[in-house]
Amino acid sequence: MEKKALEVYNSFLPNAKHWVQELDYYSKSQFKRVPEGCELSIGQVYDSLIQVSYHFFMKNALDCAYGRGVSTTGEKTFKGWAMFHAKGLFYLKPAMGYDYVPKAPEGALGVKDEMYKFLKLIYKVAQEIDTKKPEGKLLHPVFGYLTALEWLTLVKKHFEAMRKIKVKIDASVRSKYIVDELEEQY
């Protein structure tokens, strides 16, 4: 039985909700601080998560769904095959092949809004993929030619891979309790 895009979305949703809920545990200063031994702040991790998912994975999933610039003959590379057939997850740094430096958002509230918008978008894209059942593929610089469903799956895998980075940063910056932004002002 072929996997459907809404199944990918539903399997991704618990992890995505966890990322949204976690936003309540950072003050503005914690959100911006880059811990020793890390390259990014937790705010930059969230920005990367959203921006790469929007402008790379989702854009290509939509382009495949609408047949924009697609190939019907391209194949995956060995790394692409391994990414979709391995039980575990491996992280490629940077998988996209360019030096994207995420911005440091001002605080968690704006990021939470972006996450909710993104969750709505990914749901709509999953529905579109299931309705259109596109055959075309677009080239990923590391994984080779991927279908719309595979591009959508990369969003899920990206969230999982970034969670490892988040855990490392959280050891230094995350509060044990929910942070009240109003309390922080006084």
C-alpha positions as CSV (number, residue, x, y, z in Angstrom):
1,M,0.0,0.0,0.0
2,E,1.3,3.4,-1.0
3,K,1.9,5.9,1.8
4,K,-0.3,9.0,1.6
5,A,0.7,12.6,2.3
6,L,-1.9,13.0,5.0
7,E,-0.4,9.9,6.8
8,V,3.0,11.7,6.6
9,Y,1.3,14.8,8.0
10,N,-0.4,12.9,10.8
11,S,2.9,11.1,11.8
12,F,4.7,14.5,11.8
13,L,2.1,16.3,13.9
14,P,3.0,15.1,17.4
15,N,6.6,16.2,16.9
16,A,5.5,19.5,15.4
17,K,3.2,20.1,18.4
18,H,6.0,19.4,20.8
19,W,8.1,22.1,19.1
20,V,5.2,24.6,19.5
21,Q,4.6,23.7,23.1
22,E,8.3,24.0,23.9
23,L,8.2,27.7,22.9
24,D,6.6,28.4,26.3
25,Y,9.8,27.5,28.1
26,Y,12.1,30.2,26.8
27,S,12.5,33.8,28.0
28,K,13.5,36.4,25.3
29,S,17.1,36.3,26.5
30,Q,17.2,32.5,26.5
31,F,15.7,32.5,23.0
32,K,18.5,34.7,21.7
33,R,21.5,33.3,23.7
34,V,24.0,31.1,21.9
35,P,25.3,28.6,24.4
36,E,29.0,27.8,24.6
37,G,29.9,25.0,22.2
38,C,26.9,25.7,20.0
39,E,26.7,27.6,16.7
40,L,23.1,28.8,17.0
41,S,20.6,30.1,19.6
42,I,17.4,28.2,20.1
43,G,15.6,31.1,18.2
44,Q,17.9,30.5,15.3
45,V,17.1,26.8,15.4
46,Y,13.4,27.6,15.2
47,D,14.0,30.1,12.4
48,S,16.0,27.5,10.4
49,L,13.3,24.9,11.0
50,I,10.6,27.1,9.6
51,Q,12.5,28.8,6.8
52,V,14.1,25.7,5.4
53,S,10.9,23.8,5.6
54,Y,8.9,26.6,3.9
55,H,11.4,27.7,1.2
56,F,13.0,24.5,0.3
57,F,11.0,21.4,1.2
58,M,7.5,22.8,0.9
59,K,8.3,24.8,-2.2
60,N,9.6,21.7,-3.9
61,A,6.7,19.6,-2.8
62,L,4.3,22.2,-4.2
63,D,6.3,22.5,-7.5
64,C,6.1,18.7,-7.8
65,A,2.4,18.7,-7.0
66,Y,1.7,21.3,-9.8
67,G,4.2,19.9,-12.3
68,R,6.5,23.0,-12.3
69,G,9.9,22.1,-13.7
70,V,9.7,18.4,-12.8
71,S,11.4,15.3,-14.3
72,T,9.7,12.0,-14.6
73,T,13.0,10.0,-15.1
74,G,15.4,11.3,-12.4
75,E,16.6,8.9,-9.7
76,K,17.7,9.2,-6.1
77,T,21.3,9.1,-5.1
78,F,22.5,6.4,-2.7
79,K,22.2,8.9,0.2
80,G,18.6,9.6,-1.0
81,W,17.8,6.0,-1.1
82,A,19.3,5.5,2.4
83,M,17.4,8.5,3.8
84,F,14.0,7.0,2.8
85,H,14.8,3.4,3.5
86,A,16.9,3.5,6.7
87,K,15.1,2.9,9.9
88,G,17.1,5.6,11.7
89,L,17.7,9.2,10.8
90,F,21.0,10.7,9.8
91,Y,21.8,14.4,9.7
92,L,23.7,16.0,6.8
93,K,25.3,19.3,7.5
94,P,24.2,21.3,5.5
95,A,22.0,19.0,3.3
96,M,21.0,22.0,1.2
97,G,24.5,22.9,0.1
98,Y,24.5,26.6,1.0
99,D,25.5,28.6,4.0
100,Y,22.2,29.8,5.4
101,V,22.5,31.7,8.6
102,P,19.2,31.8,10.4
103,K,18.0,35.1,11.9
104,A,17.5,35.4,15.6
105,P,13.8,36.1,16.2
106,E,12.9,38.6,18.9
107,G,10.9,36.1,21.0
108,A,8.9,32.9,21.0
109,L,5.5,34.5,20.4
110,G,6.1,35.5,16.8
111,V,7.7,32.1,16.2
112,K,4.6,30.4,17.6
113,D,2.4,32.2,15.1
114,E,4.8,31.2,12.3
115,M,4.6,27.5,13.4
116,Y,0.8,27.6,13.4
117,K,0.8,29.0,9.9
118,F,3.2,26.4,8.8
119,L,1.2,23.6,10.3
120,K,-1.9,24.8,8.3
121,L,0.2,25.1,5.1
122,I,1.6,21.6,5.4
123,Y,-1.9,20.2,6.0
124,K,-3.1,21.9,2.8
125,V,-0.1,20.7,0.8
126,A,-0.6,17.1,2.0
127,Q,-4.2,17.3,0.9
128,E,-3.2,18.7,-2.5
129,I,-0.6,15.9,-3.0
130,D,-3.1,13.2,-2.1
131,T,-5.7,14.8,-4.5
132,K,-3.3,15.3,-7.4
133,K,-1.1,12.2,-7.0
134,P,1.7,13.9,-8.8
135,E,4.3,11.8,-10.7
136,G,7.0,14.4,-11.3
137,K,10.3,14.7,-9.3
138,L,12.6,17.6,-8.5
139,L,16.3,17.4,-7.8
140,H,17.6,17.6,-4.2
141,P,21.3,18.5,-4.2
142,V,22.2,15.5,-2.0
143,F,19.4,13.0,-2.3
144,G,18.7,13.2,-6.0
145,Y,15.3,13.3,-7.6
146,L,12.4,13.3,-5.1
147,T,8.6,13.2,-5.4
148,A,6.2,15.6,-3.8
149,L,5.5,13.0,-1.0
150,E,9.3,12.6,-0.4
151,W,9.8,16.4,-0.2
152,L,6.9,16.4,2.3
153,T,8.6,13.6,4.2
154,L,11.8,15.6,4.4
155,V,9.9,18.2,6.5
156,K,9.2,15.5,9.1
157,K,12.8,14.3,9.0
158,H,14.1,17.8,9.2
159,F,12.1,18.4,12.4
160,E,13.4,15.1,13.8
161,A,17.0,16.0,13.0
162,M,16.8,19.5,14.4
163,R,15.5,18.1,17.6
164,K,18.9,16.7,18.3
165,I,20.4,20.1,18.0
166,K,17.6,21.6,20.2
167,V,18.3,19.1,23.0
168,K,21.9,20.1,23.1
169,I,21.0,23.8,23.3
170,D,18.2,23.2,25.8
171,A,20.7,21.8,28.3
172,S,22.0,25.3,28.7
173,V,19.0,27.6,28.1
174,R,15.6,26.0,28.5
175,S,13.6,26.8,31.7
176,K,12.1,24.0,33.7
177,Y,8.9,26.0,34.0
178,I,6.7,27.9,31.6
179,V,8.1,31.5,31.2
180,D,5.6,34.3,31.6
181,E,6.8,37.1,29.3
182,L,5.0,39.7,31.5
183,E,7.1,38.7,34.5
184,E,10.3,39.1,32.5
185,Q,9.6,42.8,32.0
186,Y,9.8,43.6,35.7
